[in-house]
Amino acid sequence: SMTLQTFPSHTKARAVLIGVCALGLSATGVVFAAGANATPDSFSPTGSMSTPRLDATAVLAANGKVLVAGGQTLSATLNSTSVYDPSAGTFSAGPTMTTARSGGIGAALSNGLVLVAGGFAGPSAGSYAYSTQLYNPTTNSFVSSNDVSVGMVDPTSVLLADGRVLATGGTNGGISTLSSSQTFNLASGVNGAWTTQGPMTIARVNHTATRLTSGYVLVAGGQASSTTYSSAELYNPTSNTFSSTTGPMAAARTGATASLLPNGKVLIAGGQGPSGYLNGTEVYDPSSGTFSSGPSMAAGRAFATATTLSNGKVLIAGGMDTSTYLATSEIYDPATNLFSAGPALSVPRSSATDTLLNHGNVLLVGGYGAGSAILSCA
């Protein structure tokens, strides 16, 4: 599964995809640089992360570094963290969380702290991590906050315009899918508090959640058990309720990506449908509340990363198809409404996290690699 986080676009023209990739014990890194002045897109080495991680959270902190928290290996859920320093291109050990968690909630808060909450504690099904911790990048330490109001594993979370964090759906530890939603408000209680909000119209996991320019949040697709959805709904941050969009997507899709475009529309790309992996895309128009057909990608892919670059283009990298994990990438240009081939990743990866850094680079962390190995690649 994958948790998609949407980060704001920055203004510099250069974008770099940093992939620290290690199968098993060792790690090597690659950097994707968006070409300029006829220079092609390319990868170059960067630092490495010591611990393989799947379903970790990765959040850009106020000091420009990235906190990678928790996740899981093939044998254990992790309470360790790692901090990536873009200026050095290296990882260092971060503080230990009080609770091991994977598939949790992560977000950068308005006061410069990083929220890490919820998720799966392991090892048995239905085992929640209820705790909430706030990471201080200045002191490189955690302080405790109040527990989540609803136990969620692999929800989709997004930062709201008013500074709250919205978490939607997911599962109750792999037993059943949730329609629940909750918000974290830093101004409530001691060190913030969670509030249960109105449920979504249906239960979903592996869906997308994208904050629109209006402040509303578009929730699209996903699945519950073996049923994949084409439906979409909007979260109203004033009433804290959900309502269906004017029209559904043309295709049912789970594990798709969603990217806010410079024109305020949202690109929904790929995913897995009832008949296989999808290379089709759809574009949501907030003014009409409907989806229209977008350009096709070269490859069908689900659980890829999608990052809106500082130049407004969207980098879609990795993912999986019917038979393999993918090492390809594609770049969508909203000016031409077309995809072009991006450079290959150093190793295949699916279900990674993506974080847009302050200088326009993009950090990819962990996920699955060839042979279903969990990657220590960033």
N, C-alpha and C positions, 0 to 999 in steps of 0.2 A: 504494500500500500504506500501511499505517498501523501504527504502534507504539503500543500502548495502555499507559499507565502508570497505576497505581492509587495515589492519595495518600490519607492518612488524613483522615477528616472532622474538622472543627473545631467548636467549641461555640457560636460566635456565630450569631445568627439571620439575619444579613444576608448575601446572596450576590450577587456582581457578576460578570457575564461581560464581560470586556474584549476588544473586538475591534478591533485596529488593522488596518484593511483598506485595502490599496492594490493596485490593478491596475496593473502596470507600475512607474512611477517614483515616484508620490506615494503618501501614506498618510494615511488618516483613521481615527479610532478610535470605538468605541462601548462603552458600559458597560451591562451588564444588571444591574439591581437587583431582587432578590426583593421583591415588594410586602409592605408591612406597614401595619396600621391602615387597611385598605381601599384602600391605594394600589396600583394595578396594577403588574405587572412592566413594566419599561421599560428602554430603552437611552439612554445619554448618551455624549458624546465622551470619548476619552482620548488618550494619546500615539500616536506612530507609530514603526514600525521601518523603517530605510532600505533593507534588503536583502530582496527576495522569497525565501522559503525553503519548500521542500517536503522532508519527511522529515528535519527537524531534530529534535534532542532539546531538551526544555524541562523544567528541573528547579528546584524551589523550594530555594534555598540557606538556610543557617542564619541569615543576616541578613535573611531575608524577601524578598530580591530573587530574580529568576528568571534563570537562565542559559539562553540559547537558543544552541545550539551547532551549527555545521555546517548540513547540508542541501544542497539543490541548487537551482539555477535551471534555466531551459530549456537553458542552454548549458554549465554548469560545476558541479562539486562544490565545496563551500565549506569553507575552513578558518577562516573568521571566526566570531566570536561576538558576541552582543548581550546586554546586561544590562538587565532591566526593573526599575524602581524604583516599587513601588506607591504610596509616599508622594508622589512627584512625578507619577506617571502618565506617565513618559517612559522612553525607551530610550537607552542610551549604548553606544558601542563597547566590547566586551570584549576580552580578550587573544586573540591568534591561536594556533590549535592547530598542532602540528607536522605534523599530517596532515589533509588534507581528508577529510571523511566525510559521508555521508548514510545514513539508515536504520541508525543506530548504537544503542548502549546508553547510557542515562542514568539515574542514580539518586543520591539524597542519602544519604550515608554517615553512620554514627553519630558520627564525629568532626567533623562539620560540613563536610567536603569533598564535592564533587560529582564522581561518576564519569562519564567520557565515554570510550567504548571502541568498537572494532569498526566495522562498517558497510562501505559501498561507497566505495572511493577514486576510482574512475573513471580514465579514461573508458571503458575496454573492459570487456566482460562478464567476470566472474570476478575482478575486481580488488578485493581486500580492503583495508580499513584494519585492520591488526593491532594498532596501537598503543593504549595505554591512557594517559589523562591524568587527573589529579586537579585540580579547580579549587578554589582557596582564595578564598572570598569576602572575607576580611579583607584580603588583599594584592592581590586581583583579578588573580591569575596562576595558571598551570598548573605542576604538577610531573609528571614522567614516572613511570609505573608499569610493570609487566611486561605484555608482549603477551597478547592473548587466546589461549586454548588451542585454540579452534576459530574459524575465520573464519566470520562470520555477517553477512548483510545482511538487514535488516528482521526481526530476531528479536523476540519478545515478552519483555519483562523485568519483573521484580517484585522488590521488596525483601522479604527473608525476615525472620522474627521474630528470628533470631539475628544479624542485621546483615549477612549475606551478600546478594549480588545474584544472582538466578537468571535466566539467559537461555536461551530455548528456541526451537528451530526457525529459521525464516527460509529464506533461499536462500544458495547459494554464488556470489553475484554475478549472479543471474538465470539461472543455467544449470539447476540442479535444486534441489528442496526438501530441507531437512534434518530429520532426526529428533534431531539432537544437542542436548545441553544442557551448560551449564557454569556454575560459580559463581565469583564474585569474593569473596575473603576479605581484608579489610584487614589482618588479623593475620598473614597469610602473606607471607614474603619481605620485600623492601624496598619499602615503599609498596604492599603488597598483591600478590596473585597470583591467577591463574585456575586452576581445576581442572576437567577434563572429568568430567562425571557420567554416570549411566546414560542411555541414549537414551530418547526417548518411544516409545510403542508404535507410532506411525506418524509419518512426516514431515509437517510442517505449516508453513504460512505464513499470515499474516492471521488467526490464531487469537487467542483471548483467554487471559489468565493472571491469576488473581485469588487473592490470599492469603486463606485462610479464617481464622476466629477460632481454629481448631485449630493453625494454622501450616502446614497442608498448602496446596498450590496447586492450584486447579482450572484445567485447560487444556481449552478447548472449541472445537469447530468448526475452521474454517480450510479450507485446500485444499492439494492437491499437483497441479500442472499443471492440468488441467481438471476434476478430481474434487473436489467439495465434501463436507465431512464433517459428520455428525451426532454422531459419537463424542466422548467426553470422557474425560479421565484425570486422576489425582491424582498430584502429586509429594509424596513423603515426605521431609521435610528431614533426618530422622535416617538413613535408609538411602540417601538420594540416588537413589531409584529411582521409576519411574512404574508405575502400574497402572490399568486401566480402571475407570471408575465403574460402579456397579451397573446403571445403564441409560443409554442414549444420549439425546440430545435428540430431540424428535419431528421436527424439521426440520433438514436439512443447511444450514449457513450459514457464509459466510466474510465477513470485514469487519464482523462484528457488534460490539456493545459488551457489556461485562460490568461490573456494579456490585455491590459488597458492600452489602447492606442492613443496617439497624440490628439486625434479628433474626438476623443471621448467614447468611441465605440470599443467593443471588446472582441478580440479574436479568440475563438474556441478552436483548438487544433487537436486532431488525432483522437486517441483513446481506443478502447475496445468496445465493440458492439456485439449484438447477438450473433452476427455472422463472421466475426473476426476483427482483425486490427485495422484501424481506419487511417487513411491518408487525407481524407477530406477535412475541410474547415468550414466554420460558419462565423458570421459576424453579427453581433448583437448591437442594435441601434436603440439607445435609450429613449430617443424622441418618439419612436413608434412602438417600443416594447416588443419588437419582433426580431427574428433571426433571418438572415439571408445567406445564400451560398457564397463561400469564399474560395480562393484558389486551392488547388490540391498540393500537398507535399509530395516529394518524390517517393517517400516510404511511409507505409503505415506504421504507427508507433503509439504505444501507451506508456504511461509513467515516465515520460521524458521531462526535462526541465524546459522552461520557457522564461526568458528574461528580456524585458524591454530595455534596450540599450540606450545610452545617452544620446545617440543620434536618432532615436525614435524607431529604429528597426527592432525586430524581435528575433533573438537567437533561440532556436529549439535544438536541444542536444540530447543524444542518447535515447534511452527508452528500450522497449522490447517489442518484438513481434511474435509471430506464431512459433518460431523455432529458435530464436536467439536473442541475446542482448545486443544492442546496437552501439556502434562506435561512430556513427555518422552524425552530422549536424546540418541544419538548414537555417537560412536567414530570410525572414519575411520583411519586405519593404513596403510600408503602407503608402508610399508615394506612387508606386507602380502596381500595388496589390498583387505582387508575385513573390514566389519563393525562389531562392537561388541556393546552390550547394555551398555549405560551409566546410571547413577543413575537418578531417577525421580526428576523433579523440584518440588519446594514446592507448586506451583500453576500452572495451565496451562497458557501459554502465546504465543502470535503470534505477528509478526511485532514489535518485540523489537529491540533495538540497541545492538551491542556488541562491546566492546573495550578491546583489550589486554593491560594489565597494565605492568609496567616496571619489576615487580617481577615475571611475568609469569601468573598472575591471569587474569581472564576475567570478565568484568563487563557487565551485561545485564541490560538494562533500559527500563521500561515502556512496552507499547504495549497493546494488547487486552488480557483479561482474561475471565474466565468462565462467561457466561451470557452476553458477549460482554461488560463487564465493562472495562474501561480504567484503567491500572495499575499505581500505584506509585512505583511499584517494580523496583529496579535497578538490 
